[in-house]
Amino acid sequence: MAGVERTRDAERTRADILAVATREFADQGYAGARVNEIADKTSTTKRMIYYYFGGKEQLYVAVLEQAYRRIRALEQQLDVEHLDPVEAIRELAALTFDHHEQHPDFIRLVSIENIHRAEHIARSTVLSGLANPALDVLGAILRRGWDAGVFREDVDALDVHQVISAYCVFRIANRHTFGAIFGRDLLDPAQREHQRTMLGDLVVAHLTAR
């Protein structure tokens, strides 16, 4: 039992570090985040952070891996087999919309990693292995749509993923600049269902265009 409890304590400590590190990297960027600050905001020490993760870069990569794993897991759990292809694609688009809205730190982390030209993601074998799960669900929906004759066949899963991701990331990443220029808050609760429905309409209209 002592060994089990030690394992649980280690898992809790690691999860605590990752949660704090996620906020710190999202707020301060990779260059601005400090391991000392992360240690001060957790129930552990800088030495323990290095013990669990190896260093700042490895901690940052672990944060990215966890963030991407979460959305890939949600996509894999999406039950759309009972839906027709049009409704299924709407459900997948809505899932991405909801996830990105609920996890703005994910969008900040992606933006930060793009500033670094994906140099950290490129070193992660975990993240490179998450590409297929991102497309598997989409691919299955598209195949059903092709078989039913409702989707155009010159669009692949990566095309659709790009369109959905672009819309959802823009809404979070550009909220403040868009609001300052155009006077519209993209996260205004009164506009939420309109924005969510519009995403589904855009994707479906493209997939069913002749």
C-alpha positions as CSV (number, residue, x, y, z in Angstrom):
1,M,0.0,0.0,0.0
2,A,2.9,2.4,0.7
3,G,4.2,1.9,-2.8
4,V,0.7,2.6,-4.3
5,E,0.4,5.8,-2.1
6,R,3.8,7.0,-3.2
7,T,2.8,6.5,-6.9
8,R,-0.4,8.5,-6.3
9,D,1.5,11.3,-4.6
10,A,4.0,11.4,-7.5
11,E,1.1,11.5,-10.0
12,R,-0.6,14.3,-8.0
13,T,2.6,16.3,-7.8
14,R,3.3,15.9,-11.5
15,A,-0.3,16.9,-12.4
16,D,0.0,20.0,-10.1
17,I,3.3,21.0,-11.7
18,L,1.8,20.6,-15.2
19,A,-1.3,22.7,-14.3
20,V,0.8,25.5,-12.9
21,A,3.3,25.3,-15.8
22,T,0.5,25.5,-18.3
23,R,-0.7,28.8,-17.0
24,E,2.9,30.1,-16.6
25,F,4.0,29.3,-20.1
26,A,0.7,30.5,-21.6
27,D,1.0,33.8,-19.7
28,Q,4.7,34.4,-20.0
29,G,5.7,32.5,-23.1
30,Y,8.5,30.0,-23.2
31,A,11.3,32.6,-22.8
32,G,9.6,34.5,-20.0
33,A,8.5,31.6,-17.9
34,R,10.7,30.7,-14.9
35,V,11.0,27.3,-13.3
36,N,11.5,29.1,-9.9
37,E,8.1,30.8,-10.3
38,I,6.4,27.5,-11.2
39,A,8.0,25.9,-8.1
40,D,6.8,28.7,-5.9
41,K,3.2,28.3,-7.1
42,T,3.2,24.5,-6.5
43,S,3.6,22.3,-3.5
44,T,7.0,21.2,-4.7
45,T,10.5,22.6,-5.4
46,K,12.6,23.5,-8.4
47,R,14.7,20.4,-7.7
48,M,11.6,18.2,-7.9
49,I,10.5,19.8,-11.1
50,Y,13.9,18.8,-12.6
51,Y,13.5,15.4,-11.1
52,Y,10.1,14.8,-12.8
53,F,10.7,16.5,-16.1
54,G,14.5,17.0,-16.6
55,G,14.5,20.8,-17.2
56,K,12.5,23.8,-18.5
57,E,12.4,22.7,-22.1
58,Q,11.2,19.2,-21.2
59,L,8.6,20.7,-18.9
60,Y,7.4,22.9,-21.7
61,V,7.2,20.0,-24.1
62,A,5.2,18.0,-21.5
63,V,2.8,20.9,-21.2
64,L,2.3,20.9,-25.0
65,E,1.9,17.1,-25.1
66,Q,-0.8,17.2,-22.4
67,A,-2.7,20.0,-24.1
68,Y,-2.8,18.2,-27.4
69,R,-3.6,14.9,-25.8
70,R,-6.7,16.4,-24.3
71,I,-8.3,17.5,-27.5
72,R,-7.3,14.3,-29.3
73,A,-8.9,12.3,-26.6
74,L,-12.1,14.3,-26.8
75,E,-12.2,13.7,-30.6
76,Q,-11.7,10.0,-30.1
77,Q,-14.6,9.8,-27.6
78,L,-17.0,11.6,-29.9
79,D,-19.9,9.2,-30.7
80,V,-21.1,10.2,-34.1
81,E,-21.7,6.7,-35.7
82,H,-25.5,7.1,-35.1
83,L,-25.6,10.4,-36.9
84,D,-25.8,11.1,-40.6
85,P,-22.6,12.6,-42.0
86,V,-23.8,16.2,-42.1
87,E,-24.8,16.1,-38.4
88,A,-21.6,14.2,-37.5
89,I,-19.4,16.9,-39.0
90,R,-21.4,19.6,-37.2
91,E,-20.8,17.7,-33.9
92,L,-17.1,17.5,-34.5
93,A,-16.9,21.2,-35.4
94,A,-18.9,22.1,-32.3
95,L,-16.6,20.0,-30.1
96,T,-13.5,21.9,-31.3
97,F,-15.4,25.2,-30.9
98,D,-16.3,24.3,-27.3
99,H,-12.8,23.0,-26.4
100,H,-11.0,26.0,-27.6
101,E,-13.3,28.4,-25.8
102,Q,-12.9,26.4,-22.6
103,H,-9.1,26.1,-22.9
104,P,-7.7,29.5,-24.0
105,D,-4.4,28.5,-22.6
106,F,-4.2,25.9,-25.3
107,I,-4.5,28.6,-28.0
108,R,-1.9,30.7,-26.3
109,L,0.5,27.8,-26.1
110,V,0.0,27.0,-29.8
111,S,0.6,30.7,-30.7
112,I,3.8,30.7,-28.6
113,E,5.1,27.5,-30.2
114,N,4.5,29.0,-33.6
115,I,6.6,32.0,-32.6
116,H,9.3,29.4,-31.9
117,R,8.6,27.8,-35.3
118,A,7.5,24.5,-33.7
119,E,11.0,23.7,-32.7
120,H,9.9,22.1,-29.4
121,I,6.9,20.2,-30.9
122,A,9.3,18.8,-33.6
123,R,11.4,17.1,-30.9
124,S,8.4,15.4,-29.3
125,T,7.7,11.8,-30.5
126,V,4.4,12.0,-28.6
127,L,3.1,15.0,-30.5
128,S,4.1,13.6,-33.9
129,G,2.1,10.5,-33.0
130,L,-1.0,12.6,-32.4
131,A,-1.5,13.6,-36.1
132,N,-3.4,10.4,-37.1
133,P,-5.9,10.5,-34.2
134,A,-6.8,14.1,-35.2
135,L,-7.8,12.9,-38.7
136,D,-9.2,9.4,-38.0
137,V,-12.6,10.6,-36.8
138,L,-12.8,13.1,-39.6
139,G,-11.8,10.6,-42.2
140,A,-14.5,8.1,-41.0
141,I,-17.2,10.8,-41.3
142,L,-16.0,11.9,-44.7
143,R,-16.0,8.3,-46.0
144,R,-19.6,7.9,-44.9
145,G,-20.5,11.2,-46.6
146,W,-18.8,10.1,-49.8
147,D,-20.6,6.7,-49.7
148,A,-23.9,8.5,-49.2
149,G,-23.2,10.9,-52.0
150,V,-23.6,14.0,-49.9
151,F,-20.0,15.2,-49.6
152,R,-17.7,16.3,-52.4
153,E,-14.8,14.0,-53.0
154,D,-12.0,16.6,-53.7
155,V,-11.7,17.5,-50.0
156,D,-9.7,15.4,-47.5
157,A,-9.7,15.2,-43.7
158,L,-6.8,17.5,-43.3
159,D,-8.6,20.2,-45.4
160,V,-11.6,20.0,-43.0
161,H,-9.4,20.0,-39.9
162,Q,-7.6,23.1,-41.2
163,V,-10.9,25.0,-41.7
164,I,-12.4,24.1,-38.3
165,S,-9.1,24.8,-36.5
166,A,-8.6,28.1,-38.3
167,Y,-12.1,29.4,-37.3
168,C,-11.8,28.2,-33.7
169,V,-8.3,29.4,-33.1
170,F,-9.0,32.8,-34.7
171,R,-11.9,33.4,-32.4
172,I,-9.8,32.9,-29.2
173,A,-6.4,34.2,-30.4
174,N,-7.7,37.4,-32.0
175,R,-10.5,38.2,-29.6
176,H,-8.9,41.4,-28.3
177,T,-7.5,42.9,-31.5
178,F,-10.8,42.0,-33.4
179,G,-12.8,43.7,-30.6
180,A,-10.6,46.8,-30.5
181,I,-10.8,47.3,-34.3
182,F,-14.4,46.2,-35.0
183,G,-16.1,46.6,-31.7
184,R,-17.3,43.0,-31.5
185,D,-16.3,40.6,-28.7
186,L,-16.0,37.2,-30.4
187,L,-16.6,35.6,-27.0
188,D,-19.8,37.6,-26.3
189,P,-22.2,35.0,-24.7
190,A,-25.1,36.6,-26.7
191,Q,-23.3,35.8,-29.9
192,R,-22.1,32.3,-28.9
193,E,-24.7,30.1,-30.5
194,H,-24.7,32.2,-33.7
195,Q,-20.9,31.8,-33.9
196,R,-21.1,28.1,-33.2
197,T,-23.8,27.5,-35.7
198,M,-22.0,29.6,-38.3
199,L,-18.9,27.3,-38.1
200,G,-21.1,24.2,-38.7
201,D,-22.8,26.0,-41.6
202,L,-19.5,27.0,-43.2
203,V,-18.0,23.5,-43.1
204,V,-21.2,21.8,-44.3
205,A,-21.7,24.3,-47.1
206,H,-18.1,23.6,-48.3
207,L,-18.4,19.9,-48.1
208,T,-21.8,19.8,-49.9
209,A,-21.0,22.4,-52.6
210,R,-21.1,21.1,-56.1
